[in-house]
Amino acid sequence: MATEQQFIEDGMQRTQIDEFFAEELGRAGYGGMELAKTPMGTQIVLRAEKPGMVIGKGGKNIRKVTAELEDRFNLDDPQIDVQEVDEPDLNAQIVADRLANALERGWYFRKAGHTTIDRIMDAGARGAEITLNGKVTGARSRDEKFNRGYIKHNGEPSKDIVDRGNGVAVMKLGTIGVTVRIIPPNAELPDDFRIREDVDVSDLVPEDIESGDEVDALLDEGEGEPVAGPEESDSEEEFELTDEEAPETDDLAEEEILEEAVESEEGASETSPPDSAAEPDVDEDLSEETEADAEALLDEMESVEGLTAIDGVGDAKADALREAGFESVEDVQAASEDDLAEAEGIGAAFAERIKQGADDLVEAEN
């Protein structure tokens, strides 16, 4: 058998044994078990609220349970050790069974939950959480939680430190699942810390500097300019301008700007014709083209705005109709529904609506 399959088989067997003990020893206050397979046999440690009921008169009950373990689960020489639970209110399995029994006896779920979690915290627990899943009050199932103190839900501490127990309450409306999580009083969480006042911290304090000469020397060295590397120094020498050269370059730049301005004025005077009568013609041509474009744009906007007056036609539908050749409301009215439906984004049903809207709009204007 593969290693993974063996782990699965062992986990299933452990779960079945736990369910068997919970069913057989429920009245004795079953609080969980630990199973370990050794060369001498299978060692099982049972925790119970009433060990006497688990053992039975003259050991009759424990012998019966041992024989059934051998027959049902094929365990080799099972040895059962029964231990009494010191504080039942801190055992999650016992608390879950008690709460499920209280719900079956008619306790209101909210009263039972608060009472149970208060008893857990009074026993000294660092934190607890009770979850009820099912039809607690009506036909619709839901989750109800009761929290106190500090509880871990994720990570390794939630598996190793938090004690978890499960129970089932069989009600008229259906079953209610009970989950109890408890952090015991002596649990050491990874985020715990302690403050000790009797610790000598003299060894941890850094030694005082005997004189301030060394510090002053370091500060004086830091005031100087940083020394650049060879690559940085070369680049600075190539592109850096000295204070003496800077004014000369400014003067040269001003002279070049003045010469360019003079040359541009002379060139303009030479090339410009004496008669400037042609300039108004250019302006008139440009203005006529601009006016024509503006009128076309206004006509296009008016056509689109006119189409949007039809009931149910927005900007997108108006653009689609205009691209299909329908420039105005009258064009839409004169067209057939089949022609309107051929436009992009206009279906047969919408074409009928547009056609009716155009007819109503024209009749209203007339």
C-alpha positions in Angstrom: 0.0 0.0 0.0 1.3 3.5 -0.9 2.3 5.8 1.9 -0.5 8.3 1.1 -3.1 5.6 1.1 -1.9 4.3 4.4 -2.3 7.8 5.9 -5.8 8.0 4.6 -6.7 4.6 6.0 -5.3 5.4 9.4 -7.2 8.7 9.5 -10.5 7.0 8.6 -9.9 4.3 11.2 -9.2 6.9 13.9 -12.3 8.9 13.1 -14.5 5.7 13.1 -13.1 4.7 16.5 -13.8 8.2 17.9 -17.4 8.0 16.7 -17.8 4.6 18.2 -16.6 5.8 21.6 -18.8 8.9 21.4 -21.9 6.6 20.8 -21.0 4.0 23.4 -19.8 6.2 26.1 -21.9 9.3 25.7 -23.6 8.9 29.0 -20.3 8.7 30.8 -19.2 12.1 29.5 -16.8 11.1 26.7 -14.1 13.7 26.3 -11.9 12.4 23.5 -9.3 9.8 22.9 -5.6 9.4 21.9 -4.6 6.4 19.8 -1.0 5.2 19.4 0.1 2.0 17.7 3.1 0.3 19.4 5.0 -3.0 18.8 3.2 -4.5 21.8 -0.3 -3.5 20.5 -2.6 -0.5 20.2 -2.6 1.9 23.1 -5.8 4.0 23.6 -6.1 6.7 26.2 -9.8 7.6 26.9 -10.8 10.8 28.7 -14.2 10.7 30.4 -16.1 12.7 33.0 -17.2 9.6 34.8 -14.5 6.9 34.5 -16.6 4.5 36.6 -19.3 4.2 34.0 -16.7 3.5 31.3 -15.1 0.7 33.3 -18.4 -0.8 34.5 -19.0 -3.2 37.4 -16.0 -5.5 37.7 -14.6 -4.2 34.4 -17.5 -5.6 32.4 -18.1 -2.6 30.2 -14.5 -2.0 29.4 -14.0 -5.7 28.3 -17.0 -5.4 26.1 -15.7 -2.3 24.4 -12.2 -3.9 23.9 -13.7 -7.0 22.3 -15.8 -4.9 20.0 -12.7 -2.9 18.9 -10.9 -6.1 18.0 -13.8 -7.4 16.0 -15.0 -4.3 14.2 -11.7 -2.4 13.6 -9.2 -5.3 13.6 -6.9 -3.7 16.2 -4.0 -5.8 17.5 -4.3 -6.3 21.3 -6.0 -2.9 22.2 -5.1 -1.6 25.7 -7.5 1.0 27.0 -6.5 3.5 29.7 -9.3 5.5 31.1 -8.5 9.0 32.6 -10.8 11.3 34.4 -11.2 14.8 33.1 -10.1 17.3 35.7 -12.3 20.2 34.5 -15.2 19.1 32.3 -16.1 22.7 31.4 -12.7 23.1 29.7 -13.2 20.0 27.6 -14.6 21.0 24.2 -16.2 17.6 23.4 -17.9 17.3 26.8 -19.2 20.9 26.5 -20.5 20.2 22.9 -22.4 17.1 24.0 -23.9 19.0 27.0 -25.1 21.9 24.8 -26.6 19.5 22.2 -28.4 17.7 25.0 -29.7 21.0 26.4 -31.1 22.0 23.0 -32.8 18.6 22.6 -34.5 19.1 26.0 -36.1 22.3 24.8 -33.6 25.0 25.9 -33.8 28.2 23.9 -30.6 28.3 21.8 -29.6 31.8 22.8 -29.9 31.1 26.5 -28.2 27.8 26.2 -25.3 29.3 24.2 -24.7 32.2 26.6 -25.0 30.0 29.7 -22.5 27.4 28.3 -19.9 30.0 27.2 -20.1 31.8 30.5 -19.4 28.5 32.4 -16.4 27.9 30.1 -14.9 31.4 30.9 -15.6 31.0 34.6 -13.6 27.8 34.6 -10.5 29.8 33.5 -10.4 29.5 29.8 -8.5 32.2 27.8 -11.1 32.2 25.1 -14.0 30.2 23.7 -16.3 30.2 20.7 -19.6 28.3 20.2 -21.1 27.9 16.7 -24.6 26.5 16.1 -25.5 25.6 12.5 -29.0 24.6 11.4 -32.6 25.5 11.9 -32.3 27.0 15.3 -35.6 28.9 15.3 -37.4 28.6 11.9 -37.5 26.9 8.6 -34.4 28.7 7.3 -31.1 27.4 8.6 -28.4 29.9 9.8 -25.3 30.2 11.9 -25.2 31.6 15.4 -22.0 32.3 17.2 -21.1 33.1 20.8 -17.7 34.5 21.5 -15.7 35.3 24.7 -12.1 36.1 25.3 -9.4 35.3 22.7 -9.6 32.6 20.1 -7.3 31.4 17.2 -8.9 30.5 13.9 -5.9 30.1 11.5 -2.4 28.7 11.5 -0.7 26.0 13.5 -1.9 27.3 16.9 -5.5 26.7 15.8 -4.7 23.0 15.4 -2.3 22.4 18.3 -3.6 24.8 21.0 -7.3 25.1 20.4 -9.4 22.2 21.8 -12.3 21.5 19.5 -15.4 19.4 20.0 -18.5 18.6 17.8 -22.0 17.6 18.8 -25.4 17.1 17.1 -28.8 18.0 18.4 -31.7 16.2 16.8 -34.7 18.6 16.7 -38.1 18.5 15.2 -37.2 20.9 12.4 -33.9 19.1 11.7 -30.5 18.5 13.2 -28.4 21.4 14.7 -24.6 21.1 14.5 -22.7 22.3 17.6 -19.0 23.3 17.4 -17.1 24.3 20.5 -13.6 25.8 20.5 -11.7 26.4 23.7 -8.2 27.8 24.5 -7.2 26.3 27.9 -5.8 28.5 30.7 -2.2 27.1 30.5 -1.9 27.5 26.7 1.2 29.3 25.4 0.4 31.3 22.3 3.2 32.3 19.9 2.3 36.0 20.3 2.4 36.0 24.1 5.0 38.2 25.9 6.0 38.8 29.5 7.5 41.9 31.2 10.1 41.1 33.8 11.1 43.9 36.2 13.9 42.0 38.1 16.2 41.7 35.1 19.6 43.3 35.1 19.9 45.3 31.8 23.3 46.9 32.5 25.0 44.5 30.1 22.6 45.5 27.3 23.1 49.3 27.6 25.8 50.5 25.1 29.0 52.0 26.7 29.3 55.7 26.8 31.9 57.4 24.6 34.8 58.6 26.8 35.5 61.8 24.8 33.7 63.7 22.1 36.9 64.3 20.0 36.2 61.3 17.8 32.6 62.4 17.1 33.7 66.0 16.3 36.4 64.6 13.9 33.7 62.5 12.1 31.4 65.5 11.8 34.2 67.7 10.4 35.0 65.1 7.8 31.4 64.9 6.8 31.2 68.7 6.2 33.6 68.5 3.2 32.4 68.0 -0.4 32.0 64.4 -1.4 34.8 62.9 -3.5 33.5 61.9 -6.9 34.7 58.7 -8.6 36.7 58.7 -11.8 33.7 58.4 -14.1 31.8 61.2 -12.3 34.7 63.6 -12.3 35.3 63.1 -16.1 31.7 63.9 -16.9 31.7 67.0 -14.7 34.9 68.3 -16.4 33.4 67.9 -19.8 30.1 69.7 -19.2 30.7 72.0 -16.2 31.0 75.7 -16.9 33.1 77.9 -14.8 32.0 81.2 -13.4 34.2 83.2 -15.7 32.9 81.5 -18.9 29.2 81.8 -18.0 28.8 85.6 -18.6 30.6 85.4 -22.0 28.1 82.7 -23.3 25.2 84.9 -22.1 26.5 87.9 -24.1 27.0 85.7 -27.2 23.5 84.4 -27.0 22.1 87.9 -26.7 24.1 89.1 -29.7 22.9 86.1 -31.8 19.3 86.8 -30.9 19.6 90.4 -31.9 21.2 89.6 -35.2 18.5 87.0 -36.0 15.8 89.5 -35.2 17.4 92.2 -37.5 17.9 89.7 -40.3 14.3 88.5 -40.1 13.0 92.1 -40.2 15.1 92.9 -43.3 14.0 89.7 -45.1 10.4 90.4 -44.4 10.7 93.9 -45.8 12.4 92.7 -48.9 9.9 89.9 -49.7 6.7 91.7 -48.8 5.0 93.2 -51.9 4.3 97.0 -51.9 0.6 96.3 -52.5 -1.2 94.2 -49.8 -4.5 93.9 -51.7 -4.1 90.1 -51.9 -4.4 89.6 -48.2 -8.2 90.3 -48.0 -8.8 87.8 -50.8 -7.1 85.1 -48.7 -9.1 86.0 -45.7 -12.3 86.1 -47.7 -11.6 82.6 -49.1 -10.8 81.2 -45.7 -13.8 82.8 -44.1 -16.1 81.4 -46.9 -14.7 77.8 -46.4 -15.0 78.1 -42.6 -18.6 79.4 -42.9 -19.5 76.5 -45.2 -18.0 73.9 -42.9 -19.8 75.5 -39.9 -23.1 75.5 -41.8 -22.6 71.8 -42.7 -21.8 71.0 -39.1 -24.8 72.9 -37.9 -27.0 71.1 -40.4 -25.6 67.7 -39.2 -26.2 68.6 -35.6 -29.7 69.8 -36.3 -30.5 66.6 -38.2 -29.2 64.5 -35.3 -31.0 66.6 -32.7 -34.2 66.3 -34.8 -33.9 62.6 -34.9 -33.4 62.4 -31.1 -36.8 64.1 -30.8 -38.4 60.8 -31.8 -39.5 58.7 -28.8 -36.8 56.1 -27.9 -34.1 57.5 -30.2 -30.9 58.5 -28.5 -27.6 59.9 -29.8 -26.3 56.5 -30.8 -29.5 55.5 -32.7 -29.6 58.9 -34.3 -26.1 58.5 -35.6 -26.9 55.1 -37.0 -30.0 56.4 -38.8 -28.1 59.3 -40.2 -25.4 57.0 -41.5 -28.1 54.9 -43.2 -29.3 58.0 -45.0 -32.2 59.2 -42.8 -31.4 62.9 -42.2 -34.6 64.2 -40.7 -37.8 63.1 -39.0 -39.6 63.4 -42.4 -37.1 60.9 -43.9 -37.9 58.4 -41.2 -41.6 58.9 -41.6 -41.4 58.4 -45.3 -39.3 55.2 -45.1 -40.7 51.8 -44.5 -40.0 49.7 -41.4 -37.9 47.3 -43.4 -35.6 50.1 -44.6 -35.3 51.4 -41.0 -34.5 47.9 -39.8 -31.5 47.6 -42.2 -29.7 50.4 -40.3 -26.9 49.2 -38.0 -28.2 48.6 -34.5 -31.9 49.0 -35.5 -34.0 45.8 -35.4 -37.4 45.1 -36.6 -39.1 45.7 -33.3 -37.3 49.0 -32.8 -37.9 50.1 -36.4 -41.7 49.8 -35.8 -41.3 51.9 -32.6 -39.3 54.5 -34.4 -41.7 54.6 -37.3 -44.7 55.2 -34.9 -42.7 57.8 -33.0 -41.9 59.7 -36.2 -45.6 59.7 -37.2 -46.7 60.9 -33.8 -44.1 63.7 -33.8 -45.1 65.0 -37.3 -48.8 64.9 -36.3 -48.1 66.9 -33.2 -46.1 69.5 -35.1 -48.9 69.9 -37.7 
